[in-house]
Amino acid sequence: MTEYIIVVALIAVAAIGVYTLFGQTLRNQTAGLALEVSGQTASTAIGNAQANATTASTNANARKGLDNYDANNR
């Protein structure tokens, strides 16, 4: 039973990390979809999503250790 709790905790921590990296991108993509469905232009939301995806990619490629783990985490 303890092993399952540990696995669930690891999955939760991984999900939080992924959402931290890609959360802004997902929110902007969802906003773009909502704007397009309502008949409005979504170019600003799409541009924001692309910029956030680039930032997430740059942060994902950076080396992280215990000394700089919280750097560039928003």
mmJSON file of the N, C-alpha and C atoms, coordinates in Angstrom:
{"data_MODEL":{"atom_site":{
"group_PDB":["ATOM","ATOM","ATOM","ATOM","ATOM","ATOM","ATOM","ATOM","ATOM","ATOM","ATOM","ATOM","ATOM","ATOM","ATOM","ATOM","ATOM","ATOM","ATOM","ATOM","ATOM","ATOM","ATOM","ATOM","ATOM","ATOM","ATOM","ATOM","ATOM","ATOM","ATOM","ATOM","ATOM","ATOM","ATOM","ATOM","ATOM","ATOM","ATOM","ATOM","ATOM","ATOM","ATOM","ATOM","ATOM","ATOM","ATOM","ATOM","ATOM","ATOM","ATOM","ATOM","ATOM","ATOM","ATOM","ATOM","ATOM","ATOM","ATOM","ATOM","ATOM","ATOM","ATOM","ATOM","ATOM","ATOM","ATOM","ATOM","ATOM","ATOM","ATOM","ATOM","ATOM","ATOM","ATOM","ATOM","ATOM","ATOM","ATOM","ATOM","ATOM","ATOM","ATOM","ATOM","ATOM","ATOM","ATOM","ATOM","ATOM","ATOM","ATOM","ATOM","ATOM","ATOM","ATOM","ATOM","ATOM","ATOM","ATOM","ATOM","ATOM","ATOM","ATOM","ATOM","ATOM","ATOM","ATOM","ATOM","ATOM","ATOM","ATOM","ATOM","ATOM","ATOM","ATOM","ATOM","ATOM","ATOM","ATOM","ATOM","ATOM","ATOM","ATOM","ATOM","ATOM","ATOM","ATOM","ATOM","ATOM","ATOM","ATOM","ATOM","ATOM","ATOM","ATOM","ATOM","ATOM","ATOM","ATOM","ATOM","ATOM","ATOM","ATOM","ATOM","ATOM","ATOM","ATOM","ATOM","ATOM","ATOM","ATOM","ATOM","ATOM","ATOM","ATOM","ATOM","ATOM","ATOM","ATOM","ATOM","ATOM","ATOM","ATOM","ATOM","ATOM","ATOM","ATOM","ATOM","ATOM","ATOM","ATOM","ATOM","ATOM","ATOM","ATOM","ATOM","ATOM","ATOM","ATOM","ATOM","ATOM","ATOM","ATOM","ATOM","ATOM","ATOM","ATOM","ATOM","ATOM","ATOM","ATOM","ATOM","ATOM","ATOM","ATOM","ATOM","ATOM","ATOM","ATOM","ATOM","ATOM","ATOM","ATOM","ATOM","ATOM","ATOM","ATOM","ATOM","ATOM","ATOM","ATOM","ATOM","ATOM","ATOM","ATOM","ATOM","ATOM","ATOM","ATOM","ATOM","ATOM","ATOM"],
"id":[1,2,3,4,5,6,7,8,9,10,11,12,13,14,15,16,17,18,19,20,21,22,23,24,25,26,27,28,29,30,31,32,33,34,35,36,37,38,39,40,41,42,43,44,45,46,47,48,49,50,51,52,53,54,55,56,57,58,59,60,61,62,63,64,65,66,67,68,69,70,71,72,73,74,75,76,77,78,79,80,81,82,83,84,85,86,87,88,89,90,91,92,93,94,95,96,97,98,99,100,101,102,103,104,105,106,107,108,109,110,111,112,113,114,115,116,117,118,119,120,121,122,123,124,125,126,127,128,129,130,131,132,133,134,135,136,137,138,139,140,141,142,143,144,145,146,147,148,149,150,151,152,153,154,155,156,157,158,159,160,161,162,163,164,165,166,167,168,169,170,171,172,173,174,175,176,177,178,179,180,181,182,183,184,185,186,187,188,189,190,191,192,193,194,195,196,197,198,199,200,201,202,203,204,205,206,207,208,209,210,211,212,213,214,215,216,217,218,219,220,221,222],
"type_symbol":["N","C","C","N","C","C","N","C","C","N","C","C","N","C","C","N","C","C","N","C","C","N","C","C","N","C","C","N","C","C","N","C","C","N","C","C","N","C","C","N","C","C","N","C","C","N","C","C","N","C","C","N","C","C","N","C","C","N","C","C","N","C","C","N","C","C","N","C","C","N","C","C","N","C","C","N","C","C","N","C","C","N","C","C","N","C","C","N","C","C","N","C","C","N","C","C","N","C","C","N","C","C","N","C","C","N","C","C","N","C","C","N","C","C","N","C","C","N","C","C","N","C","C","N","C","C","N","C","C","N","C","C","N","C","C","N","C","C","N","C","C","N","C","C","N","C","C","N","C","C","N","C","C","N","C","C","N","C","C","N","C","C","N","C","C","N","C","C","N","C","C","N","C","C","N","C","C","N","C","C","N","C","C","N","C","C","N","C","C","N","C","C","N","C","C","N","C","C","N","C","C","N","C","C","N","C","C","N","C","C","N","C","C","N","C","C","N","C","C","N","C","C"],
"label_atom_id":["N","CA","C","N","CA","C","N","CA","C","N","CA","C","N","CA","C","N","CA","C","N","CA","C","N","CA","C","N","CA","C","N","CA","C","N","CA","C","N","CA","C","N","CA","C","N","CA","C","N","CA","C","N","CA","C","N","CA","C","N","CA","C","N","CA","C","N","CA","C","N","CA","C","N","CA","C","N","CA","C","N","CA","C","N","CA","C","N","CA","C","N","CA","C","N","CA","C","N","CA","C","N","CA","C","N","CA","C","N","CA","C","N","CA","C","N","CA","C","N","CA","C","N","CA","C","N","CA","C","N","CA","C","N","CA","C","N","CA","C","N","CA","C","N","CA","C","N","CA","C","N","CA","C","N","CA","C","N","CA","C","N","CA","C","N","CA","C","N","CA","C","N","CA","C","N","CA","C","N","CA","C","N","CA","C","N","CA","C","N","CA","C","N","CA","C","N","CA","C","N","CA","C","N","CA","C","N","CA","C","N","CA","C","N","CA","C","N","CA","C","N","CA","C","N","CA","C","N","CA","C","N","CA","C","N","CA","C","N","CA","C","N","CA","C","N","CA","C","N","CA","C","N","CA","C","N","CA","C"],
"label_alt_id":[null,null,null,null,null,null,null,null,null,null,null,null,null,null,null,null,null,null,null,null,null,null,null,null,null,null,null,null,null,null,null,null,null,null,null,null,null,null,null,null,null,null,null,null,null,null,null,null,null,null,null,null,null,null,null,null,null,null,null,null,null,null,null,null,null,null,null,null,null,null,null,null,null,null,null,null,null,null,null,null,null,null,null,null,null,null,null,null,null,null,null,null,null,null,null,null,null,null,null,null,null,null,null,null,null,null,null,null,null,null,null,null,null,null,null,null,null,null,null,null,null,null,null,null,null,null,null,null,null,null,null,null,null,null,null,null,null,null,null,null,null,null,null,null,null,null,null,null,null,null,null,null,null,null,null,null,null,null,null,null,null,null,null,null,null,null,null,null,null,null,null,null,null,null,null,null,null,null,null,null,null,null,null,null,null,null,null,null,null,null,null,null,null,null,null,null,null,null,null,null,null,null,null,null,null,null,null,null,null,null,null,null,null,null,null,null,null,null,null,null,null,null],
"label_comp_id":["MET","MET","MET","THR","THR","THR","GLU","GLU","GLU","TYR","TYR","TYR","ILE","ILE","ILE","ILE","ILE","ILE","VAL","VAL","VAL","VAL","VAL","VAL","ALA","ALA","ALA","LEU","LEU","LEU","ILE","ILE","ILE","ALA","ALA","ALA","VAL","VAL","VAL","ALA","ALA","ALA","ALA","ALA","ALA","ILE","ILE","ILE","GLY","GLY","GLY","VAL","VAL","VAL","TYR","TYR","TYR","THR","THR","THR","LEU","LEU","LEU","PHE","PHE","PHE","GLY","GLY","GLY","GLN","GLN","GLN","THR","THR","THR","LEU","LEU","LEU","ARG","ARG","ARG","ASN","ASN","ASN","GLN","GLN","GLN","THR","THR","THR","ALA","ALA","ALA","GLY","GLY","GLY","LEU","LEU","LEU","ALA","ALA","ALA","LEU","LEU","LEU","GLU","GLU","GLU","VAL","VAL","VAL","SER","SER","SER","GLY","GLY","GLY","GLN","GLN","GLN","THR","THR","THR","ALA","ALA","ALA","SER","SER","SER","THR","THR","THR","ALA","ALA","ALA","ILE","ILE","ILE","GLY","GLY","GLY","ASN","ASN","ASN","ALA","ALA","ALA","GLN","GLN","GLN","ALA","ALA","ALA","ASN","ASN","ASN","ALA","ALA","ALA","THR","THR","THR","THR","THR","THR","ALA","ALA","ALA","SER","SER","SER","THR","THR","THR","ASN","ASN","ASN","ALA","ALA","ALA","ASN","ASN","ASN","ALA","ALA","ALA","ARG","ARG","ARG","LYS","LYS","LYS","GLY","GLY","GLY","LEU","LEU","LEU","ASP","ASP","ASP","ASN","ASN","ASN","TYR","TYR","TYR","ASP","ASP","ASP","ALA","ALA","ALA","ASN","ASN","ASN","ASN","ASN","ASN","ARG","ARG","ARG"],
"label_asym_id":["A","A","A","A","A","A","A","A","A","A","A","A","A","A","A","A","A","A","A","A","A","A","A","A","A","A","A","A","A","A","A","A","A","A","A","A","A","A","A","A","A","A","A","A","A","A","A","A","A","A","A","A","A","A","A","A","A","A","A","A","A","A","A","A","A","A","A","A","A","A","A","A","A","A","A","A","A","A","A","A","A","A","A","A","A","A","A","A","A","A","A","A","A","A","A","A","A","A","A","A","A","A","A","A","A","A","A","A","A","A","A","A","A","A","A","A","A","A","A","A","A","A","A","A","A","A","A","A","A","A","A","A","A","A","A","A","A","A","A","A","A","A","A","A","A","A","A","A","A","A","A","A","A","A","A","A","A","A","A","A","A","A","A","A","A","A","A","A","A","A","A","A","A","A","A","A","A","A","A","A","A","A","A","A","A","A","A","A","A","A","A","A","A","A","A","A","A","A","A","A","A","A","A","A","A","A","A","A","A","A","A","A","A","A","A","A","A","A","A","A","A","A"],
"label_entity_id":["1","1","1","1","1","1","1","1","1","1","1","1","1","1","1","1","1","1","1","1","1","1","1","1","1","1","1","1","1","1","1","1","1","1","1","1","1","1","1","1","1","1","1","1","1","1","1","1","1","1","1","1","1","1","1","1","1","1","1","1","1","1","1","1","1","1","1","1","1","1","1","1","1","1","1","1","1","1","1","1","1","1","1","1","1","1","1","1","1","1","1","1","1","1","1","1","1","1","1","1","1","1","1","1","1","1","1","1","1","1","1","1","1","1","1","1","1","1","1","1","1","1","1","1","1","1","1","1","1","1","1","1","1","1","1","1","1","1","1","1","1","1","1","1","1","1","1","1","1","1","1","1","1","1","1","1","1","1","1","1","1","1","1","1","1","1","1","1","1","1","1","1","1","1","1","1","1","1","1","1","1","1","1","1","1","1","1","1","1","1","1","1","1","1","1","1","1","1","1","1","1","1","1","1","1","1","1","1","1","1","1","1","1","1","1","1","1","1","1","1","1","1"],
"label_seq_id":[1,1,1,2,2,2,3,3,3,4,4,4,5,5,5,6,6,6,7,7,7,8,8,8,9,9,9,10,10,10,11,11,11,12,12,12,13,13,13,14,14,14,15,15,15,16,16,16,17,17,17,18,18,18,19,19,19,20,20,20,21,21,21,22,22,22,23,23,23,24,24,24,25,25,25,26,26,26,27,27,27,28,28,28,29,29,29,30,30,30,31,31,31,32,32,32,33,33,33,34,34,34,35,35,35,36,36,36,37,37,37,38,38,38,39,39,39,40,40,40,41,41,41,42,42,42,43,43,43,44,44,44,45,45,45,46,46,46,47,47,47,48,48,48,49,49,49,50,50,50,51,51,51,52,52,52,53,53,53,54,54,54,55,55,55,56,56,56,57,57,57,58,58,58,59,59,59,60,60,60,61,61,61,62,62,62,63,63,63,64,64,64,65,65,65,66,66,66,67,67,67,68,68,68,69,69,69,70,70,70,71,71,71,72,72,72,73,73,73,74,74,74],
"pdbx_PDB_ins_code":[null,null,null,null,null,null,null,null,null,null,null,null,null,null,null,null,null,null,null,null,null,null,null,null,null,null,null,null,null,null,null,null,null,null,null,null,null,null,null,null,null,null,null,null,null,null,null,null,null,null,null,null,null,null,null,null,null,null,null,null,null,null,null,null,null,null,null,null,null,null,null,null,null,null,null,null,null,null,null,null,null,null,null,null,null,null,null,null,null,null,null,null,null,null,null,null,null,null,null,null,null,null,null,null,null,null,null,null,null,null,null,null,null,null,null,null,null,null,null,null,null,null,null,null,null,null,null,null,null,null,null,null,null,null,null,null,null,null,null,null,null,null,null,null,null,null,null,null,null,null,null,null,null,null,null,null,null,null,null,null,null,null,null,null,null,null,null,null,null,null,null,null,null,null,null,null,null,null,null,null,null,null,null,null,null,null,null,null,null,null,null,null,null,null,null,null,null,null,null,null,null,null,null,null,null,null,null,null,null,null,null,null,null,null,null,null,null,null,null,null,null,null],
"Cartn_x":[0.816,0.0,0.866,1.951,2.844,3.451,3.745,4.328,3.371,2.081,1.098,1.005,1.097,1.062,2.278,3.43,4.646,4.527,4.0,3.839,2.861,1.751,0.77,1.385,2.174,2.83,3.819,4.571,5.516,4.788,3.673,2.88,2.333,1.88,1.359,2.443,3.635,4.744,5.116,5.132,5.44,4.375,3.107,2.028,2.139,2.505,2.694,3.838,4.913,6.04,5.675,4.931,4.507,3.577,2.644,1.723,2.462,3.498,4.297,4.984,5.508,6.195,5.232,4.106,3.226,1.882,1.681,0.39,-0.037,0.87,0.528,0.218,0.951,0.702,-0.686,-1.042,-2.363,-3.478,-3.313,-4.344,-4.513,-3.408,-3.506,-4.106,-3.783,-4.386,-5.886,-6.294,-7.72,-8.422,-7.787,-8.363,-8.494,-7.489,-7.559,-8.7,-8.893,-10.017,-11.348,-11.485,-12.738,-13.015,-11.977,-12.161,-12.564,-11.929,-12.26,-13.677,-14.079,-15.433,-16.473,-16.16,-17.113,-17.073,-16.204,-16.163,-15.196,-14.403,-13.438,-12.067,-11.183,-9.831,-9.027,-8.194,-7.424,-5.925,-5.532,-4.112,-3.265,-3.786,-3.024,-2.837,-3.909,-3.817,-2.895,-2.953,-2.08,-0.623,-0.368,0.994,1.522,0.649,1.056,1.357,0.554,0.788,2.123,2.433,3.707,4.885,4.765,5.844,6.049,4.954,5.071,5.629,5.29,5.841,7.349,7.798,9.233,9.947,9.356,9.937,9.993,8.92,8.889,9.961,10.157,11.18,12.575,12.812,14.108,14.363,13.353,13.512,13.693,13.06,13.18,14.582,15.244,16.589,17.677,17.334,18.325,18.619,19.884,20.282,19.743,19.084,18.53,19.216,19.57,20.132,19.519,19.951,19.393,19.776,20.889,21.315,20.503,19.91,19.143,17.788,17.228,15.995,14.838,14.711,13.571,13.804,14.924,15.195,14.273,13.666,12.764,11.503,11.14,9.86,8.83,7.764,6.693,5.407],
"Cartn_y":[-1.194,0.0,1.267,1.229,2.38,2.687,1.638,1.843,2.612,2.31,2.998,4.472,4.766,6.162,6.912,6.277,6.907,7.149,6.174,6.327,7.45,7.515,8.581,9.941,10.025,11.286,11.707,10.764,11.083,11.562,10.922,11.347,12.752,13.041,14.374,15.434,15.152,16.108,16.322,15.256,15.386,16.216,16.003,16.771,18.252,18.547,19.948,20.572,19.827,20.332,20.606,19.699,19.887,21.08,21.2,22.332,23.645,23.626,24.828,25.261,24.296,24.628,25.056,24.36,24.567,25.179,25.613,26.147,27.381,28.342,29.566,29.261,28.352,27.978,27.377,26.472,25.843,26.861,27.785,28.799,29.695,30.095,30.951,30.208,28.927,28.158,28.007,27.764,27.656,28.989,30.086,31.406,31.662,31.255,31.411,30.621,29.391,28.582,29.235,29.739,30.376,31.622,32.404,33.599,33.243,32.242,31.847,31.284,30.503,29.937,31.045,32.112,33.208,34.184,33.94,34.769,35.934,36.005,37.09,36.623,37.576,37.213,36.791,35.792,35.249,35.4,36.347,36.468,36.818,37.635,37.977,36.761,35.992,34.796,33.756,33.619,32.662,33.104,34.392,34.912,34.704,34.925,34.688,33.217,32.332,30.893,30.493,31.05,30.732,31.252,32.456,33.021,32.205,31.791,30.992,29.608,29.044,27.737,27.834,28.922,29.126,29.274,30.039,30.201,28.871,28.076,26.768,25.85,25.903,25.074,25.491,26.782,27.282,26.864,26.997,26.608,25.106,24.33,22.873,22.415,23.158,22.78,23.246,24.11,24.612,23.545,23.503,22.539,22.993,22.097,22.403,21.546,22.16,21.455,22.034,21.568,22.077,23.527,23.974,25.353,26.368,25.983,26.92,26.348,25.482,24.8,25.762,26.792,27.691,28.849,28.896,29.965,29.821,30.907,30.976,30.141,29.781,29.105,30.156,30.204,31.17,30.435],
"Cartn_z":[0.0,0.0,0.0,0.739,0.804,-0.557,-1.32,-2.649,-3.553,-3.457,-4.284,-3.918,-2.638,-2.2,-2.733,-2.716,-3.236,-4.734,-5.469,-6.919,-7.231,-6.518,-6.74,-6.425,-5.375,-5.032,-6.115,-6.659,-7.739,-8.988,-9.313,-10.471,-10.245,-9.037,-8.73,-8.861,-8.369,-8.477,-9.94,-10.73,-12.16,-12.868,-12.528,-13.149,-12.8,-11.569,-11.174,-11.968,-12.161,-12.942,-14.388,-15.0,-16.393,-16.5,-15.58,-15.63,-15.402,-14.568,-14.352,-15.639,-16.398,-17.645,-18.747,-18.869,-20.015,-19.661,-18.416,-17.985,-18.754,-18.904,-19.625,-21.083,-21.677,-23.067,-23.21,-22.311,-22.371,-22.171,-21.232,-21.002,-22.223,-22.86,-24.043,-25.228,-25.383,-26.469,-26.257,-25.016,-24.718,-24.959,-24.58,-24.831,-26.326,-27.101,-28.555,-29.158,-28.692,-29.181,-28.845,-27.62,-27.217,-28.052,-28.327,-29.15,-30.572,-31.159,-32.529,-32.622,-31.634,-31.647,-31.539,-30.783,-30.632,-31.802,-32.78,-33.975,-33.894,-32.864,-32.715,-33.184,-33.434,-33.827,-32.598,-32.771,-31.652,-31.871,-32.706,-33.034,-31.814,-30.904,-29.698,-28.809,-28.593,-27.749,-28.377,-29.695,-30.384,-30.27,-30.417,-30.256,-28.846,-27.85,-26.46,-26.225,-26.801,-26.642,-27.26,-28.433,-29.072,-28.254,-27.721,-26.902,-25.631,-24.997,-23.776,-24.067,-25.223,-25.591,-25.806,-26.416,-26.61,-25.268,-24.359,-23.028,-22.29,-22.388,-21.728,-22.295,-23.603,-24.232,-23.774,-23.692,-23.226,-21.781,-20.926,-19.52,-19.376,-20.233,-20.151,-20.537,-21.414,-21.845,-20.887,-19.942,-18.988,-17.94,-17.517,-16.493,-15.151,-14.437,-13.121,-12.077,-10.991,-9.845,-8.583,-7.452,-6.207,-5.953,-6.533,-6.315,-7.115,-8.247,-9.069,-9.485,-8.689,-9.082,-9.305,-8.468,-8.59,-9.557,-10.225,-11.185,-12.396,-12.818,-13.974,-13.815,-12.601,-12.38,-12.011,-12.796,-12.525,-12.416],
"occupancy":[1.0,1.0,1.0,1.0,1.0,1.0,1.0,1.0,1.0,1.0,1.0,1.0,1.0,1.0,1.0,1.0,1.0,1.0,1.0,1.0,1.0,1.0,1.0,1.0,1.0,1.0,1.0,1.0,1.0,1.0,1.0,1.0,1.0,1.0,1.0,1.0,1.0,1.0,1.0,1.0,1.0,1.0,1.0,1.0,1.0,1.0,1.0,1.0,1.0,1.0,1.0,1.0,1.0,1.0,1.0,1.0,1.0,1.0,1.0,1.0,1.0,1.0,1.0,1.0,1.0,1.0,1.0,1.0,1.0,1.0,1.0,1.0,1.0,1.0,1.0,1.0,1.0,1.0,1.0,1.0,1.0,1.0,1.0,1.0,1.0,1.0,1.0,1.0,1.0,1.0,1.0,1.0,1.0,1.0,1.0,1.0,1.0,1.0,1.0,1.0,1.0,1.0,1.0,1.0,1.0,1.0,1.0,1.0,1.0,1.0,1.0,1.0,1.0,1.0,1.0,1.0,1.0,1.0,1.0,1.0,1.0,1.0,1.0,1.0,1.0,1.0,1.0,1.0,1.0,1.0,1.0,1.0,1.0,1.0,1.0,1.0,1.0,1.0,1.0,1.0,1.0,1.0,1.0,1.0,1.0,1.0,1.0,1.0,1.0,1.0,1.0,1.0,1.0,1.0,1.0,1.0,1.0,1.0,1.0,1.0,1.0,1.0,1.0,1.0,1.0,1.0,1.0,1.0,1.0,1.0,1.0,1.0,1.0,1.0,1.0,1.0,1.0,1.0,1.0,1.0,1.0,1.0,1.0,1.0,1.0,1.0,1.0,1.0,1.0,1.0,1.0,1.0,1.0,1.0,1.0,1.0,1.0,1.0,1.0,1.0,1.0,1.0,1.0,1.0,1.0,1.0,1.0,1.0,1.0,1.0,1.0,1.0,1.0,1.0,1.0,1.0,1.0,1.0,1.0,1.0,1.0,1.0],
"B_iso_or_equiv":[0.0,0.0,0.0,0.0,0.0,0.0,0.0,0.0,0.0,0.0,0.0,0.0,0.0,0.0,0.0,0.0,0.0,0.0,0.0,0.0,0.0,0.0,0.0,0.0,0.0,0.0,0.0,0.0,0.0,0.0,0.0,0.0,0.0,0.0,0.0,0.0,0.0,0.0,0.0,0.0,0.0,0.0,0.0,0.0,0.0,0.0,0.0,0.0,0.0,0.0,0.0,0.0,0.0,0.0,0.0,0.0,0.0,0.0,0.0,0.0,0.0,0.0,0.0,0.0,0.0,0.0,0.0,0.0,0.0,0.0,0.0,0.0,0.0,0.0,0.0,0.0,0.0,0.0,0.0,0.0,0.0,0.0,0.0,0.0,0.0,0.0,0.0,0.0,0.0,0.0,0.0,0.0,0.0,0.0,0.0,0.0,0.0,0.0,0.0,0.0,0.0,0.0,0.0,0.0,0.0,0.0,0.0,0.0,0.0,0.0,0.0,0.0,0.0,0.0,0.0,0.0,0.0,0.0,0.0,0.0,0.0,0.0,0.0,0.0,0.0,0.0,0.0,0.0,0.0,0.0,0.0,0.0,0.0,0.0,0.0,0.0,0.0,0.0,0.0,0.0,0.0,0.0,0.0,0.0,0.0,0.0,0.0,0.0,0.0,0.0,0.0,0.0,0.0,0.0,0.0,0.0,0.0,0.0,0.0,0.0,0.0,0.0,0.0,0.0,0.0,0.0,0.0,0.0,0.0,0.0,0.0,0.0,0.0,0.0,0.0,0.0,0.0,0.0,0.0,0.0,0.0,0.0,0.0,0.0,0.0,0.0,0.0,0.0,0.0,0.0,0.0,0.0,0.0,0.0,0.0,0.0,0.0,0.0,0.0,0.0,0.0,0.0,0.0,0.0,0.0,0.0,0.0,0.0,0.0,0.0,0.0,0.0,0.0,0.0,0.0,0.0,0.0,0.0,0.0,0.0,0.0,0.0],
"pdbx_formal_charge":[null,null,null,null,null,null,null,null,null,null,null,null,null,null,null,null,null,null,null,null,null,null,null,null,null,null,null,null,null,null,null,null,null,null,null,null,null,null,null,null,null,null,null,null,null,null,null,null,null,null,null,null,null,null,null,null,null,null,null,null,null,null,null,null,null,null,null,null,null,null,null,null,null,null,null,null,null,null,null,null,null,null,null,null,null,null,null,null,null,null,null,null,null,null,null,null,null,null,null,null,null,null,null,null,null,null,null,null,null,null,null,null,null,null,null,null,null,null,null,null,null,null,null,null,null,null,null,null,null,null,null,null,null,null,null,null,null,null,null,null,null,null,null,null,null,null,null,null,null,null,null,null,null,null,null,null,null,null,null,null,null,null,null,null,null,null,null,null,null,null,null,null,null,null,null,null,null,null,null,null,null,null,null,null,null,null,null,null,null,null,null,null,null,null,null,null,null,null,null,null,null,null,null,null,null,null,null,null,null,null,null,null,null,null,null,null,null,null,null,null,null,null],
"auth_seq_id":[1,1,1,2,2,2,3,3,3,4,4,4,5,5,5,6,6,6,7,7,7,8,8,8,9,9,9,10,10,10,11,11,11,12,12,12,13,13,13,14,14,14,15,15,15,16,16,16,17,17,17,18,18,18,19,19,19,20,20,20,21,21,21,22,22,22,23,23,23,24,24,24,25,25,25,26,26,26,27,27,27,28,28,28,29,29,29,30,30,30,31,31,31,32,32,32,33,33,33,34,34,34,35,35,35,36,36,36,37,37,37,38,38,38,39,39,39,40,40,40,41,41,41,42,42,42,43,43,43,44,44,44,45,45,45,46,46,46,47,47,47,48,48,48,49,49,49,50,50,50,51,51,51,52,52,52,53,53,53,54,54,54,55,55,55,56,56,56,57,57,57,58,58,58,59,59,59,60,60,60,61,61,61,62,62,62,63,63,63,64,64,64,65,65,65,66,66,66,67,67,67,68,68,68,69,69,69,70,70,70,71,71,71,72,72,72,73,73,73,74,74,74],
"auth_comp_id":["MET","MET","MET","THR","THR","THR","GLU","GLU","GLU","TYR","TYR","TYR","ILE","ILE","ILE","ILE","ILE","ILE","VAL","VAL","VAL","VAL","VAL","VAL","ALA","ALA","ALA","LEU","LEU","LEU","ILE","ILE","ILE","ALA","ALA","ALA","VAL","VAL","VAL","ALA","ALA","ALA","ALA","ALA","ALA","ILE","ILE","ILE","GLY","GLY","GLY","VAL","VAL","VAL","TYR","TYR","TYR","THR","THR","THR","LEU","LEU","LEU","PHE","PHE","PHE","GLY","GLY","GLY","GLN","GLN","GLN","THR","THR","THR","LEU","LEU","LEU","ARG","ARG","ARG","ASN","ASN","ASN","GLN","GLN","GLN","THR","THR","THR","ALA","ALA","ALA","GLY","GLY","GLY","LEU","LEU","LEU","ALA","ALA","ALA","LEU","LEU","LEU","GLU","GLU","GLU","VAL","VAL","VAL","SER","SER","SER","GLY","GLY","GLY","GLN","GLN","GLN","THR","THR","THR","ALA","ALA","ALA","SER","SER","SER","THR","THR","THR","ALA","ALA","ALA","ILE","ILE","ILE","GLY","GLY","GLY","ASN","ASN","ASN","ALA","ALA","ALA","GLN","GLN","GLN","ALA","ALA","ALA","ASN","ASN","ASN","ALA","ALA","ALA","THR","THR","THR","THR","THR","THR","ALA","ALA","ALA","SER","SER","SER","THR","THR","THR","ASN","ASN","ASN","ALA","ALA","ALA","ASN","ASN","ASN","ALA","ALA","ALA","ARG","ARG","ARG","LYS","LYS","LYS","GLY","GLY","GLY","LEU","LEU","LEU","ASP","ASP","ASP","ASN","ASN","ASN","TYR","TYR","TYR","ASP","ASP","ASP","ALA","ALA","ALA","ASN","ASN","ASN","ASN","ASN","ASN","ARG","ARG","ARG"],
"auth_asym_id":["A","A","A","A","A","A","A","A","A","A","A","A","A","A","A","A","A","A","A","A","A","A","A","A","A","A","A","A","A","A","A","A","A","A","A","A","A","A","A","A","A","A","A","A","A","A","A","A","A","A","A","A","A","A","A","A","A","A","A","A","A","A","A","A","A","A","A","A","A","A","A","A","A","A","A","A","A","A","A","A","A","A","A","A","A","A","A","A","A","A","A","A","A","A","A","A","A","A","A","A","A","A","A","A","A","A","A","A","A","A","A","A","A","A","A","A","A","A","A","A","A","A","A","A","A","A","A","A","A","A","A","A","A","A","A","A","A","A","A","A","A","A","A","A","A","A","A","A","A","A","A","A","A","A","A","A","A","A","A","A","A","A","A","A","A","A","A","A","A","A","A","A","A","A","A","A","A","A","A","A","A","A","A","A","A","A","A","A","A","A","A","A","A","A","A","A","A","A","A","A","A","A","A","A","A","A","A","A","A","A","A","A","A","A","A","A","A","A","A","A","A","A"],
"auth_atom_id":["N","CA","C","N","CA","C","N","CA","C","N","CA","C","N","CA","C","N","CA","C","N","CA","C","N","CA","C","N","CA","C","N","CA","C","N","CA","C","N","CA","C","N","CA","C","N","CA","C","N","CA","C","N","CA","C","N","CA","C","N","CA","C","N","CA","C","N","CA","C","N","CA","C","N","CA","C","N","CA","C","N","CA","C","N","CA","C","N","CA","C","N","CA","C","N","CA","C","N","CA","C","N","CA","C","N","CA","C","N","CA","C","N","CA","C","N","CA","C","N","CA","C","N","CA","C","N","CA","C","N","CA","C","N","CA","C","N","CA","C","N","CA","C","N","CA","C","N","CA","C","N","CA","C","N","CA","C","N","CA","C","N","CA","C","N","CA","C","N","CA","C","N","CA","C","N","CA","C","N","CA","C","N","CA","C","N","CA","C","N","CA","C","N","CA","C","N","CA","C","N","CA","C","N","CA","C","N","CA","C","N","CA","C","N","CA","C","N","CA","C","N","CA","C","N","CA","C","N","CA","C","N","CA","C","N","CA","C","N","CA","C","N","CA","C","N","CA","C","N","CA","C","N","CA","C","N","CA","C"],
"pdbx_PDB_model_num":[1,1,1,1,1,1,1,1,1,1,1,1,1,1,1,1,1,1,1,1,1,1,1,1,1,1,1,1,1,1,1,1,1,1,1,1,1,1,1,1,1,1,1,1,1,1,1,1,1,1,1,1,1,1,1,1,1,1,1,1,1,1,1,1,1,1,1,1,1,1,1,1,1,1,1,1,1,1,1,1,1,1,1,1,1,1,1,1,1,1,1,1,1,1,1,1,1,1,1,1,1,1,1,1,1,1,1,1,1,1,1,1,1,1,1,1,1,1,1,1,1,1,1,1,1,1,1,1,1,1,1,1,1,1,1,1,1,1,1,1,1,1,1,1,1,1,1,1,1,1,1,1,1,1,1,1,1,1,1,1,1,1,1,1,1,1,1,1,1,1,1,1,1,1,1,1,1,1,1,1,1,1,1,1,1,1,1,1,1,1,1,1,1,1,1,1,1,1,1,1,1,1,1,1,1,1,1,1,1,1,1,1,1,1,1,1,1,1,1,1,1,1]
}}}
